Amino acid sequence: MAIVNNHPEETREALLKNDPKLSTKEVVIDDKYAAVASEASVQATKASLETKGHEVTILKTKEEAYEFLKKLIPEGCSINNGHSTTLEEIGFIEYLKTATEWENIHAQVLAEKDMGKQMEIRRTKGSTVDYYLSSASAITEDGVIVGCDLSGTRVGPWASTAGKLIIVSGSNKIVKNEEEANERVYKYSLELESARVRLAYKLPASNVVNYSVIKHANPFNPKRVHVVLINESLGY
């Protein structure tokens, strides 16, 4: 099965080559945050996340993740996603373009050309779906999940509004602790996301406006969060 990335120009490799600031080294990012985590680190992260009440699945490849997600979400459920380079790289965003087994709210958002109405769909139906798919900016070995965005459309449903939150992440997102997670956000993720914003939206840079941290599962809604860790370097 061939994985189709609907935005190959937005991968880390493409941005490093083509973005004027990254390609000329005007902005230098720390490549250690692109490295796949060791098996020991992955297992420690899994154990910590599970101890804190989350579900965790470890997969070897993006192809496995692609097939796993299709089977994970029950037919007939409503689903939504914020922007995720990881979900693009595993081919799931491309799959959603023609998938009919779920009510795809993100497709409804994109189909609405009136910006005011589009934002209202995001705020209401988009935030209260049965399954919300996202990725993380960092996941710590002691079980903390960190996500950031500019507009709120990525992390808005994280805390409680979506029924289930699925975090799909390459193991390159794993860091030691919250201090390193913060460093990863500002010294790596933000710079690459800024390059994507320059390409996609013709803006000078992105910004960390919303910074979401999940430290434990909700005791009244255990296993609401399902972390899918892929043993590849994906996203940023």
C-alpha positions in Angstrom: 0.0 0.0 0.0 1.4 3.4 -1.0 1.1 6.2 1.6 0.1 9.5 0.0 1.1 12.7 1.8 -1.2 15.5 0.5 1.3 18.2 1.5 4.9 16.8 0.8 6.1 20.4 0.5 5.4 20.8 4.3 7.6 18.0 5.6 10.6 18.9 7.7 13.0 17.8 4.9 11.2 20.0 2.3 11.1 23.0 4.6 14.8 22.7 5.5 15.6 22.7 1.8 13.2 25.4 0.5 12.3 27.8 3.3 14.5 31.0 2.9 15.3 31.3 6.5 16.0 27.6 7.2 17.8 26.8 4.0 20.2 29.8 4.4 20.8 28.9 8.1 19.4 32.3 9.2 17.4 30.1 11.6 19.2 27.0 12.8 17.2 24.2 14.5 18.4 21.4 16.7 18.3 18.2 14.7 18.3 16.1 17.9 14.6 16.6 18.1 14.1 14.8 14.8 15.8 11.7 16.0 13.8 8.5 16.6 13.7 7.7 20.3 15.5 4.6 21.7 13.4 1.5 22.6 14.1 2.1 26.3 12.8 5.7 26.0 9.7 4.5 24.1 8.9 1.9 26.7 9.4 4.3 29.6 7.1 6.8 28.0 4.5 4.1 27.3 4.6 2.9 31.0 4.3 6.5 32.3 1.4 7.4 30.1 -0.5 4.2 31.1 0.2 4.8 34.7 -1.4 8.2 34.3 -4.5 6.6 32.8 -4.0 6.9 29.1 -4.2 4.2 26.4 -1.0 3.7 24.4 -0.3 1.8 21.2 3.2 1.4 19.8 3.6 0.8 16.1 6.7 0.4 13.9 5.8 2.2 10.8 3.5 4.9 9.3 1.8 2.2 7.2 0.8 0.3 10.4 -0.5 3.6 11.9 -2.6 4.2 8.8 -4.3 0.9 9.0 -4.6 1.0 12.8 -6.5 4.3 12.7 -9.0 3.1 10.2 -9.9 0.2 12.5 -9.7 2.2 15.7 -12.5 4.6 15.0 -16.0 2.9 15.0 -18.1 3.4 11.9 -20.7 6.1 12.2 -18.8 8.3 14.6 -18.1 12.0 14.1 -14.5 12.9 13.7 -12.4 16.0 13.3 -8.7 17.0 13.2 -6.6 20.1 13.5 -3.7 20.6 11.2 -1.1 17.8 11.7 1.9 17.2 9.5 2.1 13.7 11.2 -1.4 12.8 10.0 -0.5 14.0 6.6 2.8 12.0 6.5 1.1 8.7 7.4 -1.5 9.3 4.7 -4.5 9.6 6.9 -5.5 13.1 5.8 -5.5 12.0 2.2 -7.6 8.9 3.2 -10.2 11.2 4.9 -10.9 12.9 1.6 -12.8 9.9 0.3 -13.7 8.0 3.5 -17.4 7.5 4.1 -17.5 5.5 7.3 -17.5 8.5 9.6 -19.1 11.9 9.8 -16.1 14.1 8.9 -16.6 17.5 10.4 -13.2 18.8 9.1 -14.5 18.2 5.6 -17.6 20.3 6.5 -15.3 23.0 7.7 -13.3 23.1 4.5 -16.4 23.0 2.4 -17.8 26.2 4.1 -16.4 29.2 2.3 -17.9 31.8 4.6 -15.2 32.4 7.3 -17.7 33.3 10.0 -19.7 30.1 9.4 -16.6 28.1 9.1 -15.4 29.2 12.6 -18.8 28.4 14.0 -18.6 24.9 12.8 -15.1 24.5 14.3 -16.4 25.9 17.6 -19.5 23.8 17.9 -19.5 20.5 15.9 -15.8 20.5 15.4 -15.0 20.6 19.2 -17.5 18.1 20.3 -16.9 15.2 17.9 -16.7 11.6 19.1 -13.1 11.3 18.0 -10.6 14.1 17.7 -7.3 13.4 16.0 -4.2 15.4 16.7 -0.5 15.2 17.3 1.8 16.4 20.0 4.6 18.9 20.1 6.3 16.8 22.7 5.6 13.8 25.0 7.7 13.3 28.0 9.2 10.1 29.4 7.3 10.7 32.6 3.9 10.9 30.8 3.1 14.5 30.0 1.6 15.4 26.6 2.3 18.9 25.2 0.6 20.6 22.3 0.7 24.1 20.9 -0.9 26.2 18.2 -1.6 29.7 17.0 -5.3 29.7 16.5 -6.7 27.2 18.9 -8.0 24.9 16.2 -5.4 22.2 17.1 -5.6 22.1 20.9 -9.0 23.5 21.5 -10.8 20.1 21.9 -7.9 18.5 23.9 -9.1 19.2 27.4 -12.6 17.8 27.5 -15.0 18.7 24.7 -14.1 15.8 22.3 -15.3 12.4 23.3 -12.0 10.7 22.5 -8.7 12.3 21.8 -6.2 10.4 19.6 -2.7 11.7 19.7 -0.7 10.3 16.8 3.1 10.9 17.2 6.4 9.8 15.9 8.8 8.8 18.6 11.0 11.8 17.8 8.5 13.8 19.9 9.6 12.0 23.0 11.7 14.1 25.4 13.0 13.7 29.0 10.7 16.1 30.9 8.6 19.2 30.7 11.6 21.5 30.6 12.9 19.7 27.5 9.4 19.7 26.1 9.3 23.5 26.3 12.8 23.7 24.7 11.6 21.5 21.9 8.6 23.7 21.3 10.4 26.9 21.1 13.8 25.9 19.5 12.4 23.3 17.1 8.7 23.0 16.5 8.0 26.7 16.3 10.7 27.3 13.8 9.5 24.6 11.5 5.9 25.6 11.9 6.8 29.2 11.1 8.4 27.9 7.9 5.2 26.0 7.1 3.1 29.2 7.8 5.3 31.2 5.5 4.6 28.7 2.7 1.0 27.9 3.4 -0.4 31.3 4.6 2.2 33.8 3.4 2.7 35.1 6.9 6.1 35.9 8.4 5.9 33.4 11.2 3.8 31.4 13.6 3.5 31.9 17.3 2.8 29.9 20.4 -0.5 31.4 21.4 -2.1 28.3 23.0 0.1 25.9 25.1 -1.8 22.8 26.3 -0.4 20.3 28.8 -2.1 17.0 29.7 -0.5 15.7 32.9 -2.9 13.0 33.9 -6.1 11.3 32.6 -9.4 12.7 33.7 -10.4 10.4 36.7 -14.0 10.7 35.6 -13.3 9.8 32.0 -10.3 7.3 32.1 -8.6 6.3 28.9 -10.2 9.1 27.0 -6.8 9.9 25.5 -5.2 7.3 23.2 -1.6 7.9 22.3 -0.4 6.2 19.1 3.4 6.2 19.1 5.1 5.4 15.8 8.8 4.3 15.8 9.6 6.8 13.0 10.5 10.5 12.8 7.3 12.3 11.8 6.1 15.8 12.0 7.7 18.5 14.1 
